[in-house]
């Protein structure tokens, strides 16, 4: 009678070790944060700061401090989600979620470049709407592999929905945005 042989599972090269997963998350989100910081409308960037504060904004625009407080929380959620996904074995759903995680991370940094540095209000409002779509897709696809990873991005999608309304209203109110 043949005996069953048990072999340890083959190592999966697409499942990262804790250290490599943490390093990948730090690199991806670090680059996105660096781009965002480089374009931030703060006193260390006087022309961006002046231009942003001259824009006509709707009354529901949060104070600057709210933006500074929200993004670290949202980025932490994305970091947790990305880390959890990178620690899973490769599957089509996991790989799709990782791709969408990378896309959303790049789009966040790219949006700040488009809005603050290039001062392209219309395209940045459209990009914001695209981020709502890609963020929602990330949540849906990530939920197939890791519900916690998906849940950590829900606040980001909600914020992006609000940010899209805000960006569209800023665009509408500033047909000819002030140049500074």
C-alpha positions as CSV (number, residue, x, y, z in Angstrom):
1,X,0.0,0.0,0.0
2,X,1.5,3.4,-1.0
3,X,2.2,5.8,1.8
4,X,1.3,9.4,1.5
5,X,4.2,11.7,1.5
6,X,4.0,15.1,3.1
7,X,6.2,17.8,1.7
8,X,6.5,21.2,3.2
9,X,4.9,23.9,1.0
10,X,7.2,25.4,-1.6
11,X,8.4,28.8,-0.6
12,X,6.3,31.5,-2.2
13,X,8.6,34.3,-3.5
14,X,5.7,36.7,-3.8
15,X,4.9,36.5,-0.1
16,X,7.3,39.0,1.6
17,X,9.0,38.5,5.0
18,X,7.8,40.9,7.7
19,X,11.0,43.0,7.3
20,X,10.8,43.2,3.5
21,X,7.0,43.9,3.6
22,X,7.6,46.7,6.1
23,X,10.4,48.1,4.0
24,X,8.3,48.0,0.8
25,X,5.5,49.8,2.6
26,X,7.9,52.4,4.0
27,X,9.4,53.0,0.5
28,X,6.1,53.2,-1.3
29,X,4.4,55.5,1.2
30,X,7.6,57.4,1.9
31,X,7.9,58.4,-1.7
32,X,4.3,59.4,-1.9
33,X,4.6,61.4,1.3
34,X,7.8,63.0,0.1
35,X,6.1,64.2,-3.1
36,X,3.1,65.5,-1.1
37,X,5.4,67.3,1.3
38,X,7.4,68.8,-1.5
39,X,4.2,70.3,-2.9
40,X,2.5,71.3,0.4
41,X,1.0,74.8,0.7
42,X,3.0,75.8,3.7
43,X,5.3,78.7,4.5
44,X,8.4,76.7,3.5
45,X,6.9,76.8,0.0
46,X,6.0,80.5,-0.3
47,X,4.7,80.6,-3.9
48,X,2.5,77.5,-3.4
49,X,1.4,78.8,0.0
50,X,0.4,82.2,-1.4
51,X,-1.3,80.7,-4.5
52,X,-3.4,78.2,-2.4
53,X,-4.5,80.8,0.1
54,X,-5.6,83.2,-2.7
55,X,-7.9,80.5,-4.2
56,X,-11.6,81.0,-3.7
57,X,-12.7,78.1,-1.6
58,X,-16.2,76.9,-0.5
59,X,-17.3,77.4,3.1
60,X,-17.0,73.7,3.8
61,X,-13.2,73.8,3.3
62,X,-11.6,72.4,6.4
63,X,-8.8,74.4,8.1
64,X,-5.3,73.6,7.1
65,X,-4.7,71.8,10.3
66,X,-7.4,69.2,9.4
67,X,-5.6,68.2,6.3
68,X,-2.3,67.9,8.2
69,X,-4.1,65.7,10.8
70,X,-6.1,63.6,8.4
71,X,-3.3,62.4,6.1
72,X,-1.1,60.6,8.7
73,X,-4.2,58.7,9.8
74,X,-5.2,57.8,6.2
75,X,-1.6,56.9,5.3
76,X,-1.3,54.7,8.4
77,X,-4.4,52.8,7.2
78,X,-2.9,52.3,3.8
79,X,0.3,51.2,5.4
80,X,-1.4,48.5,7.5
81,X,-3.4,47.3,4.5
82,X,-0.4,47.2,2.2
83,X,1.7,45.4,4.8
84,X,-1.0,42.8,5.4
85,X,-1.4,42.1,1.6
86,X,2.3,41.8,1.0
87,X,2.5,39.2,3.8
88,X,-0.1,37.0,2.0
89,X,0.7,34.3,-0.5
90,X,0.2,35.2,-4.1
91,X,-3.2,34.8,-5.6
92,X,-4.9,36.8,-8.4
93,X,-7.0,38.7,-5.8
94,X,-4.1,39.5,-3.6
95,X,-2.0,40.6,-6.6
96,X,-4.8,42.7,-7.9
97,X,-5.1,44.4,-4.5
98,X,-1.4,45.0,-4.2
99,X,-1.5,46.6,-7.7
100,X,-4.4,48.8,-6.7
101,X,-2.6,49.7,-3.4
102,X,0.5,50.8,-5.4
103,X,-1.7,52.7,-7.9
104,X,-3.5,54.6,-5.1
105,X,-0.3,55.4,-3.4
106,X,1.1,56.8,-6.6
107,X,-2.0,58.8,-7.3
108,X,-2.0,60.5,-3.9
109,X,1.5,61.9,-4.5
110,X,0.6,62.6,-8.1
111,X,-2.5,64.6,-7.2
112,X,-0.4,67.0,-5.0
113,X,1.9,67.6,-8.0
114,X,-1.0,68.3,-10.3
115,X,-2.9,70.6,-8.0
116,X,-0.3,72.5,-6.0
117,X,2.8,72.5,-8.2
118,X,1.2,72.6,-11.6
119,X,-2.0,74.4,-10.5
120,X,-4.2,72.4,-12.8
121,X,-7.5,72.6,-11.0
122,X,-9.7,70.9,-13.6
123,X,-7.4,67.9,-14.2
124,X,-6.7,67.6,-10.4
125,X,-10.5,67.4,-9.7
126,X,-10.8,64.7,-12.4
127,X,-7.8,62.9,-10.9
128,X,-9.5,63.1,-7.4
129,X,-12.6,61.4,-8.8
130,X,-10.4,58.7,-10.4
131,X,-8.9,58.1,-7.0
132,X,-12.3,57.5,-5.5
133,X,-12.9,54.9,-8.2
134,X,-9.5,53.3,-7.8
135,X,-9.7,53.4,-4.0
136,X,-13.1,51.8,-4.1
137,X,-11.8,49.1,-6.4
138,X,-8.9,48.5,-3.9
139,X,-11.3,48.0,-1.1
140,X,-13.4,45.6,-3.1
141,X,-10.5,43.6,-4.4
142,X,-8.6,43.6,-1.1
143,X,-11.7,42.3,0.7
144,X,-11.3,39.0,-1.3
145,X,-7.9,38.4,0.3
146,X,-8.0,40.3,3.6
147,X,-11.0,42.1,5.1
148,X,-8.8,44.1,7.5
149,X,-6.6,45.4,4.7
150,X,-9.8,46.4,2.9
151,X,-11.3,48.0,5.9
152,X,-8.2,50.2,6.6
153,X,-8.8,51.9,3.3
154,X,-12.5,52.8,3.8
155,X,-11.6,56.1,5.6
156,X,-9.3,57.0,2.7
157,X,-12.1,56.4,0.1
158,X,-14.5,58.5,2.2
159,X,-12.0,61.3,2.5
160,X,-11.3,61.1,-1.2
161,X,-15.0,61.5,-1.9
162,X,-15.1,64.6,0.2
163,X,-11.8,65.8,-1.4
164,X,-13.3,65.4,-4.8
165,X,-16.3,67.5,-4.0
166,X,-14.0,70.1,-2.6
167,X,-11.6,70.0,-5.6
168,X,-14.5,70.4,-8.0
169,X,-15.9,73.3,-6.1
170,X,-12.5,75.0,-6.0
171,X,-12.2,74.5,-9.7
172,X,-15.6,76.0,-10.3
173,X,-14.9,79.0,-8.2
174,X,-11.5,79.7,-9.8
175,X,-12.0,79.6,-13.5
176,X,-8.9,81.9,-13.7
177,X,-6.9,80.8,-10.7
178,X,-4.6,83.5,-9.3
179,X,-1.0,83.1,-10.3
180,X,1.5,83.7,-7.5
